[in-house]
Amino acid sequence: MLGRIVDIFRIRKEERCPALVALSCFVMLNVLNVVRYWEKLTVVDGDTWGKFIKGWHVAGFDPITYSVLTKWQVGYNVYRHPLLAYFMWPFGKFNELLTSLTGINMAIVIAACLLTFCAFYSYIFLNRIYADIVGVRRMEAHVLSLLTFSFAYIMLASMVPDHFIMSMFCLTMTLCLCGGKLRNGSALNMWQTIAMFMLTAGVSLNNGLKIFLAAMVTRRKRFFEWRFLLFAVILPSALIWGSARWSYKQFVWPKEMARNEKKAERQKRQEEKIRASVLDTIKTKDSVQVQIAVDSAMARIKARKEMRYRKSAAYRHTGEPIVQGEFMRWTDKTTSRWDVAVENLFGEGIMLHEDHLLGDVLVNRPVIVRYHNWGNYIVEGMLVALFLLGVWYGRRQLFLWTAMSFFLMDMLLHMGLGFGINEVSIMSAHYLYVLPIAIAYLLKALPDRWRRRMMVALAVVAMYIGIWNVTLIIEYLYVL
């Protein structure tokens, strides 16, 4: 089993040259981020959370990883990322050692190394999917890989300290394993399903469901065998959920109680201050009248806070939920699906907008931003059309539907129910790689003459998108 795991990460002879080029690109992207924030984020001080949250801004991505690596804590939402903090623990301890030796907080460098590793192997796995599983020619596989990583928010995911490229690493590895199994007439076995689920769901819980989808598509009826359901589905799910509940109780709940106590103390001091002011200004000493005046003043303060919140981007850019509830309150039934699909899902996710460049929807960026140039819409429309044609030509291929199950699950969550729809582009690394996989099936189906022309056209588009996005990223980091 260990040999199989090692073999997955072994770089083959025919992969070495393009892999070296890809690695150089990922290193350069991370260098851009590290250099930009080096002076601001490598200083050792006590306020790690505030320093990173206030000092690092790229779109709606979160710099929580920097904080966790600086001083280990369960900083992530434990229900969305149940094991991610624990995956970061050894790297956090390593950073503490480096900090004690150098006096420099190396969190941004360690994070850059992790991101480069995940991006590099996502590239390797996708390249193998194109060449070995779909069966396109080696040069076509390189072009499709270039196209994938030219997409704006896949490129960004490979250089920003969020979990998205880690999830892409897990998902592309799963697809690569599934493709190999299907090619050999087999499917994901029990230990592979358990391992990939714990890794993937540990990073991002909803993506863990995709491992079960992959197992279901590849195993078909065997997925419902009681042993597999019990040991590969039910028990791992219970473990993940149990670990999230335990982490919340041990690490999150005490902090929330401490924050609530401080909030209650502040509110009590404010109320006492208002009471003293009321006693100084009104003639009556009647306790009932004094309390009425205090309550009225507190209500006005609360109303002003509510008014400020309603004017904030976080409120204005969040649509009305389908129904209220613990989780369903994050749904959205009012945001325009068409506009989001054109400008964010297949727009911003692939090519950055020039206006409100890499702004945060919850801070200062409108949900819908439009391109100045119709050429951007033409490129976007062409890629979507090729994607749909690829789905048609590959419709009888079980592997394509394994990948499409990942894509369709995200579309149900984001575009159907509206989870995160106002900033759907930042989730691009979870699903946009499926577009080139489908296009690979179209390439394979074309006659040689058209196939060569299509490859050249895709290479030109990939270069155009890549240059467009890199130029705007540099502009954001070093000019604006």
RODO-2510 file (C-alpha; in nm, 4 decimals, decimal comma):
residues 480
     n   res          X          Y          Z
     1     m     0,0000     0,0000     0,0000
     2     l     0,2852     0,2396     0,0880
     3     g     0,4452     0,1688    -0,2486
     4     r     0,1253     0,2663    -0,4287
     5     i     0,1060     0,5916    -0,2363
     6     v     0,4689     0,6761    -0,3164
     7     d     0,4121     0,5902    -0,6823
     8     i     0,1323     0,8485    -0,7068
     9     f     0,3785     1,1239    -0,6192
    10     r     0,6673     0,9986    -0,8314
    11     i     0,7354     1,2296    -1,1269
    12     r     0,7665     1,0259    -1,4457
    13     k     1,0410     1,0848    -1,6993
    14     e     0,8065     1,2276    -1,9635
    15     e     0,6583     1,4653    -1,7039
    16     r     0,9820     1,6187    -1,5778
    17     c     1,0365     1,9088    -1,8194
    18     p     0,6786     2,0467    -1,8182
    19     a     0,6582     1,9764    -1,4432
    20     l     0,9694     2,1870    -1,3872
    21     v     0,8166     2,4731    -1,5862
    22     a     0,4913     2,4450    -1,3892
    23     l     0,6807     2,4355    -1,0586
    24     s     0,8728     2,7489    -1,1562
    25     c     0,5446     2,9284    -1,2314
    26     f     0,3907     2,8310    -0,8974
    27     v     0,7036     2,9399    -0,7122
    28     m     0,6997     3,2755    -0,8926
    29     l     0,3328     3,3333    -0,8066
    30     n     0,3994     3,2648    -0,4394
    31     v     0,7068     3,4866    -0,4453
    32     l     0,4835     3,7708    -0,5661
    33     n     0,2658     3,7321    -0,2577
    34     v     0,5516     3,6742    -0,0099
    35     v     0,7543     3,9743    -0,1293
    36     r     0,4502     4,2018    -0,1221
    37     y     0,3651     4,1207     0,2401
    38     w     0,7092     4,0316     0,3790
    39     e     0,7749     4,3437     0,5854
    40     k     0,4210     4,3648     0,7170
    41     l     0,3611     3,9996     0,8121
    42     t     0,6986     3,8611     0,9267
    43     v     0,7260     4,0814     1,2362
    44     v     0,6851     3,8821     1,5576
    45     d     0,4189     4,0302     1,7860
    46     g     0,1275     3,9185     1,9982
    47     d    -0,1733     4,0145     1,7867
    48     t    -0,1376     3,7477     1,5176
    49     w    -0,5069     3,7343     1,4246
    50     g    -0,5558     4,1072     1,3900
    51     k    -0,2260     4,1530     1,2064
    52     f    -0,3127     3,9074     0,9326
    53     i    -0,6817     3,9915     0,9000
    54     k    -0,6070     4,3643     0,8727
    55     g    -0,2754     4,3382     0,6890
    56     w    -0,3510     4,0917     0,4084
    57     h    -0,6271     4,1413     0,1515
    58     v    -0,6852     3,9516    -0,1734
    59     a    -1,0488     3,9249    -0,2862
    60     g    -1,2576     3,7259    -0,0366
    61     f    -0,9829     3,4824     0,0604
    62     d    -0,9012     3,4393     0,4293
    63     p    -0,5472     3,4548     0,5750
    64     i    -0,6423     3,2301     0,8680
    65     t    -0,3635     2,9856     0,7774
    66     y    -0,1018     3,2537     0,8527
    67     s    -0,2467     3,2967     1,2012
    68     v    -0,2667     2,9203     1,2643
    69     l     0,0940     2,8715     1,1519
    70     t     0,2139     3,1607     1,3695
    71     k     0,0530     3,0453     1,6922
    72     w    -0,1284     2,7160     1,6556
    73     q    -0,4981     2,7304     1,7307
    74     v    -0,8235     2,5913     1,5949
    75     g    -0,8731     2,9066     1,3936
    76     y    -1,0835     2,7607     1,1128
    77     n    -1,4581     2,7034     1,1313
    78     v    -1,4579     2,3484     1,2703
    79     y    -1,7808     2,2520     1,0941
    80     r    -1,6530     2,3602     0,7517
    81     h    -1,2880     2,2526     0,7987
    82     p    -1,2969     1,9814     1,0689
    83     l    -0,9331     1,8638     1,0562
    84     l    -0,7531     2,1440     0,8737
    85     a    -0,6103     2,2972     1,1916
    86     y    -0,4691     1,9579     1,2929
    87     f    -0,3160     1,9087     0,9473
    88     m    -0,1412     2,2429     1,0053
    89     w    -0,0135     2,1537     1,3536
    90     p     0,3301     2,0126     1,2535
    91     f     0,3915     2,3067     1,0201
    92     g     0,2917     2,5470     1,2960
    93     k     0,5395     2,3842     1,5360
    94     f     0,8081     2,4032     1,2693
    95     n     0,7367     2,7736     1,2264
    96     e     0,7612     2,8279     1,6024
    97     l     1,1067     2,6667     1,5911
    98     l     1,2155     2,8855     1,2990
    99     t     1,0795     3,1961     1,4698
   100     s     1,2727     3,1204     1,7884
   101     l     1,5931     3,0728     1,5856
   102     t     1,5601     3,3672     1,3449
   103     g     1,3319     3,6162     1,5171
   104     i     1,1257     3,6237     1,1967
   105     n     0,7748     3,4866     1,1584
   106     m     0,8082     3,2515     0,8608
   107     a     0,4364     3,1655     0,8371
   108     i     0,3970     3,3222     0,4918
   109     v     0,6975     3,1238     0,3604
   110     i     0,5767     2,7917     0,5034
   111     a     0,2275     2,8570     0,3664
   112     a     0,3807     2,9363     0,0253
   113     c     0,5629     2,6016     0,0287
   114     l     0,2410     2,4161     0,1127
   115     l     0,0498     2,5998    -0,1592
   116     t     0,3229     2,5315    -0,4157
   117     f     0,3219     2,1606    -0,3289
   118     c    -0,0580     2,1328    -0,3636
   119     a    -0,0667     2,3359    -0,6866
   120     f     0,2210     2,1371    -0,8369
   121     y     0,0621     1,7991    -0,7716
   122     s    -0,2785     1,9230    -0,8817
   123     y    -0,1056     2,0047    -1,2105
   124     i     0,0560     1,6576    -1,2224
   125     f    -0,2712     1,4780    -1,1485
   126     l    -0,4626     1,6786    -1,4089
   127     n    -0,1924     1,6179    -1,6676
   128     r    -0,2224     1,2436    -1,6054
   129     i    -0,6000     1,2657    -1,6276
   130     y    -0,5793     1,4310    -1,9709
   131     a    -0,3080     1,2031    -2,1111
   132     d    -0,3592     0,8668    -1,9405
   133     i    -0,7300     0,8572    -1,8601
   134     v    -0,9039     1,0680    -2,1246
   135     g    -0,6360     0,9670    -2,3740
   136     v    -0,5419     1,2899    -2,5507
   137     r    -0,1916     1,3388    -2,6881
   138     r     0,0851     1,4500    -2,4561
   139     m     0,1136     1,7997    -2,6074
   140     e    -0,2649     1,8424    -2,5861
   141     a    -0,2474     1,7438    -2,2184
   142     h     0,0130     2,0160    -2,1569
   143     v    -0,2064     2,2750    -2,3305
   144     l    -0,5115     2,1724    -2,1270
   145     s    -0,3063     2,1911    -1,8053
   146     l    -0,1877     2,5377    -1,9038
   147     l    -0,5493     2,6361    -1,9691
   148     t    -0,6600     2,5063    -1,6284
   149     f    -0,4011     2,7015    -1,4321
   150     s    -0,4486     3,0147    -1,6375
   151     f    -0,7988     3,0471    -1,4857
   152     a    -0,7917     3,3440    -1,2494
   153     y    -0,9147     3,1914    -0,9264
   154     i    -0,7283     2,8648    -0,9744
   155     m    -0,4134     3,0731    -1,0243
   156     l    -0,4990     3,2777    -0,7148
   157     a    -0,5777     2,9655    -0,5118
   158     s    -0,2212     2,8474    -0,5747
   159     m    -0,0748     3,1595    -0,4084
   160     v    -0,3175     3,2743    -0,1357
   161     p    -0,3283     3,1262     0,2188
   162     d    -0,6715     2,9684     0,1988
   163     h    -0,7787     2,6048     0,1715
   164     f    -0,8950     2,5988    -0,1914
   165     i    -0,5796     2,4667    -0,3597
   166     m    -0,5559     2,2019    -0,0866
   167     s    -0,9073     2,0918    -0,1749
   168     m    -0,8199     2,0920    -0,5452
   169     f    -0,5168     1,8749    -0,4661
   170     c    -0,7403     1,6230    -0,2838
   171     l    -1,0100     1,6228    -0,5534
   172     t    -0,7748     1,5896    -0,8525
   173     m    -0,5880     1,3090    -0,6750
   174     t    -0,9211     1,1328    -0,6195
   175     l    -1,0132     1,1733    -0,9865
   176     c    -0,6720     1,0449    -1,0915
   177     l    -0,7149     0,7376    -0,8714
   178     c    -1,0697     0,6815    -0,9984
   179     g    -0,9596     0,7133    -1,3593
   180     g    -0,6882     0,4558    -1,3112
   181     k    -0,9338     0,2213    -1,1436
   182     l    -1,1927     0,2599    -1,4198
   183     r    -0,9276     0,2051    -1,6858
   184     n    -0,8363    -0,1229    -1,5156
   185     g    -1,1976    -0,2254    -1,4704
   186     s    -1,2016    -0,1702    -1,0941
   187     a    -1,3138     0,1042    -0,8555
   188     l    -1,2157     0,2801    -0,5358
   189     n    -1,1737     0,0219    -0,2623
   190     m    -1,2604     0,0662     0,1024
   191     w    -0,9272     0,1951     0,2377
   192     q    -0,8847     0,4385    -0,0512
   193     t    -1,2344     0,5778     0,0043
   194     i    -1,1749     0,6160     0,3776
   195     a    -0,8332     0,7799     0,3328
   196     m    -0,9490     1,0203     0,0619
   197     f    -1,2657     1,1094     0,2540
   198     m    -1,0806     1,1846     0,5784
   199     l    -0,8243     1,3967     0,3931
   200     t    -1,0710     1,5804     0,1701
   201     a    -1,3515     1,6269     0,4235
   202     g    -1,0920     1,7215     0,6847
   203     v    -0,9887     2,0133     0,4653
   204     s    -1,3428     2,1087     0,3555
   205     l    -1,6419     1,9100     0,4766
   206     n    -1,8712     1,9546     0,1747
   207     n    -1,5978     1,8289    -0,0604
   208     g    -1,5882     1,5068     0,1372
   209     l    -1,9244     1,4232    -0,0167
   210     k    -1,7540     1,4208    -0,3564
   211     i    -1,5428     1,1241    -0,2470
   212     f    -1,8623     0,9315    -0,1860
   213     l    -1,9902     1,0426    -0,5278
   214     a    -1,6693     0,9151    -0,6870
   215     a    -1,7032     0,5857    -0,5023
   216     m    -2,0698     0,5586    -0,6034
   217     v    -2,0025     0,6281    -0,9715
   218     t    -1,7097     0,3873    -0,9906
   219     r    -1,8442     0,1103    -0,7637
   220     r    -2,2072     0,1374    -0,8775
   221     k    -2,4100    -0,1344    -0,7005
   222     r    -2,1142    -0,2366    -0,4869
   223     f    -2,1286     0,1045    -0,3179
   224     f    -2,4437    -0,0112    -0,1338
   225     e    -2,2868    -0,3266     0,0122
   226     w    -2,3433    -0,3102     0,3860
   227     r    -1,9751    -0,3503     0,4771
   228     f    -1,8727    -0,0645     0,2472
   229     l    -2,1551     0,1610     0,3634
   230     l    -2,0735     0,0928     0,7284
   231     f    -1,6931     0,1118     0,7258
   232     a    -1,6255     0,3487     0,4338
   233     v    -1,9220     0,5855     0,4585
   234     i    -2,1043     0,5871     0,7916
   235     l    -1,8122     0,5436     1,0350
   236     p    -1,5782     0,7980     0,8655
   237     s    -1,8656     1,0469     0,8480
   238     a    -1,9384     0,9941     1,2169
   239     l    -1,5701     1,0372     1,3011
   240     i    -1,5433     1,3619     1,1051
   241     w    -1,8599     1,5032     1,2599
   242     g    -1,7583     1,3834     1,6047
   243     s    -1,4174     1,5473     1,5709
   244     a    -1,5863     1,8730     1,4669
   245     r    -1,8172     1,8605     1,7701
   246     w    -1,5256     1,7787     2,0030
   247     s    -1,3118     2,0597     1,8591
   248     y    -1,5985     2,3039     1,9016
   249     k    -1,6530     2,2016     2,2629
   250     q    -1,2826     2,2010     2,3547
   251     f    -1,1505     2,5023     2,1637
   252     v    -1,4290     2,7182     2,0190
   253     w    -1,6973     2,7185     2,2870
   254     p    -1,4725     2,8518     2,5686
   255     k    -1,3579     3,1399     2,3435
   256     e    -1,7165     3,2194     2,2468
   257     m    -1,8193     3,2237     2,6131
   258     a    -1,5269     3,4535     2,6955
   259     r    -1,6262     3,6881     2,4105
   260     n    -1,9899     3,6853     2,5247
   261     e    -1,8836     3,7691     2,8804
   262     k    -1,6720     4,0615     2,7594
   263     k    -1,9617     4,1791     2,5424
   264     a    -2,1984     4,1577     2,8381
   265     e    -1,9518     4,3519     3,0536
   266     r    -1,9185     4,6253     2,7910
   267     q    -2,2953     4,6455     2,7605
   268     k    -2,3312     4,6649     3,1386
   269     r    -2,0734     4,9462     3,1633
   270     q    -2,2487     5,1314     2,8804
   271     e    -2,5840     5,0940     3,0544
   272     e    -2,4386     5,2186     3,3838
   273     k    -2,2884     5,5184     3,2065
   274     i    -2,6243     5,5989     3,0451
   275     r    -2,7996     5,5583     3,3821
   276     a    -2,5592     5,8058     3,5425
   277     s    -2,6209     6,0496     3,2582
   278     v    -2,9987     6,0098     3,2934
   279     l    -2,9847     6,0740     3,6676
   280     d    -2,7889     6,3924     3,6002
   281     t    -3,0318     6,5237     3,3399
   282     i    -3,3842     6,4337     3,4548
   283     k    -3,5541     6,5761     3,7627
   284     t    -3,7351     6,2665     3,8848
   285     k    -3,5627     6,0016     4,0915
   286     d    -3,8383     5,7468     4,0321
   287     s    -3,6641     5,4177     3,9475
   288     v    -3,9312     5,3160     3,6957
   289     q    -3,8991     5,6427     3,5022
   290     v    -3,5193     5,6221     3,5126
   291     q    -3,5273     5,2660     3,3781
   292     i    -3,7636     5,3686     3,0980
   293     a    -3,5216     5,6448     2,9963
   294     v    -3,2239     5,4049     3,0100
   295     d    -3,4066     5,1428     2,8020
   296     s    -3,5034     5,4076     2,5476
   297     a    -3,1413     5,5238     2,5144
   298     m    -3,0161     5,1639     2,4780
   299     a    -3,2818     5,0968     2,2112
   300     r    -3,1643     5,4009     2,0128
   301     i    -2,8047     5,2762     2,0280
   302     k    -2,9158     4,9323     1,9110
   303     a    -3,1182     5,0860     1,6262
   304     r    -2,8151     5,2895     1,5102
   305     k    -2,6001     4,9752     1,5096
   306     e    -2,8673     4,7912     1,3098
   307     m    -2,8855     5,0792     1,0616
   308     r    -2,5051     5,0785     1,0170
   309     y    -2,5131     4,7016     0,9579
   310     r    -2,7891     4,7366     0,6980
   311     k    -2,5719     4,9880     0,5120
   312     s    -2,2711     4,7542     0,5154
   313     a    -2,1614     4,5535     0,2102
   314     a    -2,1964     4,2302     0,4070
   315     y    -2,5716     4,2957     0,4416
   316     r    -2,6411     4,4623     0,1044
   317     h    -2,4575     4,1941    -0,0954
   318     t    -2,6252     3,8996     0,0751
   319     g    -2,9529     3,7828    -0,0735
   320     e    -3,2667     3,6724     0,1074
   321     p    -3,2431     3,3125     0,2375
   322     i    -3,4796     3,0444     0,1097
   323     v    -3,5827     2,9664     0,4686
   324     q    -3,4414     3,0557     0,8093
   325     g    -3,2454     2,7916     0,9980
   326     e    -2,9026     2,7025     1,1346
   327     f    -2,7628     2,6198     0,7902
   328     m    -3,0360     2,7291     0,5486
   329     r    -2,9934     3,0928     0,6558
   330     w    -2,6821     3,0910     0,4338
   331     t    -2,8901     3,0149     0,1227
   332     d    -2,9893     3,2840    -0,1268
   333     k    -3,3001     3,2973    -0,3436
   334     t    -3,2828     3,6553    -0,4711
   335     t    -2,9385     3,7032    -0,6311
   336     s    -2,9603     3,6783    -1,0124
   337     r    -2,8302     3,3389    -1,1256
   338     w    -2,7738     3,4566    -1,4830
   339     d    -2,5637     3,7569    -1,3842
   340     v    -2,3626     3,5482    -1,1385
   341     a    -2,3029     3,2777    -1,4012
   342     v    -2,1829     3,5278    -1,6632
   343     e    -1,9797     3,7615    -1,4444
   344     n    -1,8595     3,5415    -1,1595
   345     l    -1,8977     3,1666    -1,2129
   346     f    -1,7526     3,1612    -1,5662
   347     g    -1,6408     3,5257    -1,5627
   348     e    -1,4333     3,6335    -1,2640
   349     g    -1,3382     3,2724    -1,1973
   350     i    -1,1648     3,2578    -1,5372
   351     m    -1,0675     3,6208    -1,6095
   352     l    -1,0359     3,8972    -1,3522
   353     h    -1,2468     4,2102    -1,3909
   354     e    -1,0543     4,5369    -1,4177
   355     d    -1,3020     4,7330    -1,2050
   356     h    -1,2995     4,6643    -0,8297
   357     l    -0,9939     4,4486    -0,8919
   358     l    -0,9749     4,1642    -0,6380
   359     g    -1,2082     4,3473    -0,4019
   360     d    -1,4016     4,1675    -0,1295
   361     v    -1,7787     4,1398    -0,1807
   362     l    -1,8267     4,1591     0,1956
   363     v    -1,6258     4,4821     0,2166
   364     n    -1,6087     4,6993    -0,0940
   365     r    -1,6883     4,5107    -0,4164
   366     p    -2,0313     4,4820    -0,5836
   367     v    -2,1564     4,1281    -0,6422
   368     i    -2,1861     4,1943    -1,0171
   369     v    -1,9001     4,3680    -1,2001
   370     r    -1,8941     4,3791    -1,5803
   371     y    -1,6049     4,3666    -1,8284
   372     h    -1,5145     4,6688    -2,0402
   373     n    -1,4134     4,4556    -2,3384
   374     w    -1,6530     4,2294    -2,5270
   375     g    -1,3527     4,0087    -2,6073
   376     n    -1,3667     3,8767    -2,2527
   377     y    -1,7258     3,7649    -2,3027
   378     i    -1,6337     3,6011    -2,6346
   379     v    -1,3545     3,3993    -2,4690
   380     e    -1,5840     3,3049    -2,1818
   381     g    -1,8643     3,2010    -2,4176
   382     m    -1,6241     2,9970    -2,6310
   383     l    -1,4953     2,8049    -2,3264
   384     v    -1,8467     2,7325    -2,2007
   385     a    -1,9530     2,6167    -2,5477
   386     l    -1,6487     2,3863    -2,5733
   387     f    -1,7258     2,2541    -2,2254
   388     l    -2,0835     2,1670    -2,3226
   389     l    -1,9689     2,0058    -2,6467
   390     g    -1,7134     1,8070    -2,4508
   391     v    -1,9829     1,6821    -2,2144
   392     w    -2,1856     1,5726    -2,5164
   393     y    -1,8982     1,3890    -2,6845
   394     g    -1,7914     1,2265    -2,3590
   395     r    -2,1415     1,1501    -2,2350
   396     r    -2,0842     0,7732    -2,2492
   397     q    -1,7618     0,7881    -2,0489
   398     l    -1,8043     0,6957    -1,6842
   399     f    -1,4971     0,8921    -1,5812
   400     l    -1,6403     1,2151    -1,7216
   401     w    -1,9503     1,1665    -1,5103
   402     t    -1,7325     1,1093    -1,2068
   403     a    -1,5796     1,4539    -1,2660
   404     m    -1,9174     1,6016    -1,3590
   405     s    -2,0679     1,4758    -1,0328
   406     f    -1,8194     1,7022    -0,8533
   407     f    -1,9137     1,9964    -1,0746
   408     l    -2,2887     1,9376    -1,0486
   409     m    -2,2760     1,9085    -0,6706
   410     d    -2,1152     2,2530    -0,6490
   411     m    -2,3661     2,3947    -0,8941
   412     l    -2,6488     2,2625    -0,6769
   413     l    -2,4994     2,4182    -0,3638
   414     h    -2,3928     2,7533    -0,5093
   415     m    -2,6212     2,8214    -0,8055
   416     g    -2,9198     2,6189    -0,6878
   417     l    -2,9429     2,6789    -0,3130
   418     g    -2,7290     2,9910    -0,3244
   419     f    -2,4639     2,8986    -0,0666
   420     g    -2,1822     3,1503    -0,1167
   421     i    -2,3326     3,2677    -0,4450
   422     n    -2,2297     3,6290    -0,3832
   423     e    -1,8611     3,5249    -0,3904
   424     v    -1,8841     3,2018    -0,5891
   425     s    -1,5691     3,2798    -0,7893
   426     i    -1,3427     3,2172    -0,4898
   427     m    -1,4634     2,8540    -0,4906
   428     s    -1,3432     2,8058    -0,8520
   429     a    -1,0656     2,5627    -0,7549
   430     h    -1,3381     2,3230    -0,6396
   431     y    -1,4950     2,2818    -0,9829
   432     l    -1,3461     2,4821    -1,2771
   433     y    -1,0897     2,2116    -1,3583
   434     v    -1,3828     2,0031    -1,4848
   435     l    -1,4160     2,2352    -1,7886
   436     p    -1,0810     2,1330    -1,9457
   437     i    -1,1510     1,7668    -1,8622
   438     a    -1,4706     1,7847    -2,0689
   439     i    -1,2889     1,9788    -2,3453
   440     a    -1,0339     1,6961    -2,3572
   441     y    -1,3125     1,4599    -2,4661
   442     l    -1,4072     1,7025    -2,7435
   443     l    -1,0440     1,7195    -2,8610
   444     k    -1,0215     1,3427    -2,8669
   445     a    -1,3360     1,3172    -3,0814
   446     l    -1,2246     1,5682    -3,3479
   447     p    -1,0602     1,4697    -3,6798
   448     d    -0,6829     1,5292    -3,6851
   449     r    -0,7004     1,8469    -3,8941
   450     w    -0,9519     2,0158    -3,6632
   451     r    -0,7852     1,8675    -3,3576
   452     r    -0,4562     2,0460    -3,4324
   453     r    -0,6374     2,3739    -3,4946
   454     m    -0,8312     2,3367    -3,1730
   455     m    -0,5117     2,2707    -2,9765
   456     v    -0,3479     2,5837    -3,1193
   457     a    -0,6608     2,7884    -3,0434
   458     l    -0,6699     2,6599    -2,6843
   459     a    -0,3005     2,7386    -2,6406
   460     v    -0,3586     3,0962    -2,7606
   461     v    -0,6593     3,1363    -2,5302
   462     a    -0,4646     2,9941    -2,2343
   463     m    -0,1761     3,2355    -2,2961
   464     y    -0,4161     3,5284    -2,3314
   465     i    -0,6023     3,4435    -2,0110
   466     g    -0,2798     3,3746    -1,8216
   467     i    -0,1146     3,7034    -1,9241
   468     w    -0,4367     3,8960    -1,8536
   469     n    -0,4659     3,7530    -1,5020
   470     v    -0,0978     3,7764    -1,4048
   471     t    -0,0850     4,1390    -1,5214
   472     l    -0,3866     4,2315    -1,3087
   473     i    -0,2589     4,0367    -1,0055
   474     i     0,0739     4,2242    -1,0208
   475     e    -0,1154     4,5505    -1,0628
   476     y    -0,3232     4,4762    -0,7540
   477     l    -0,0256     4,3721    -0,5394
   478     y     0,2266     4,6362    -0,6391
   479     v     0,0461     4,9287    -0,8050
   480     l    -0,2940     4,9859    -0,6468
***
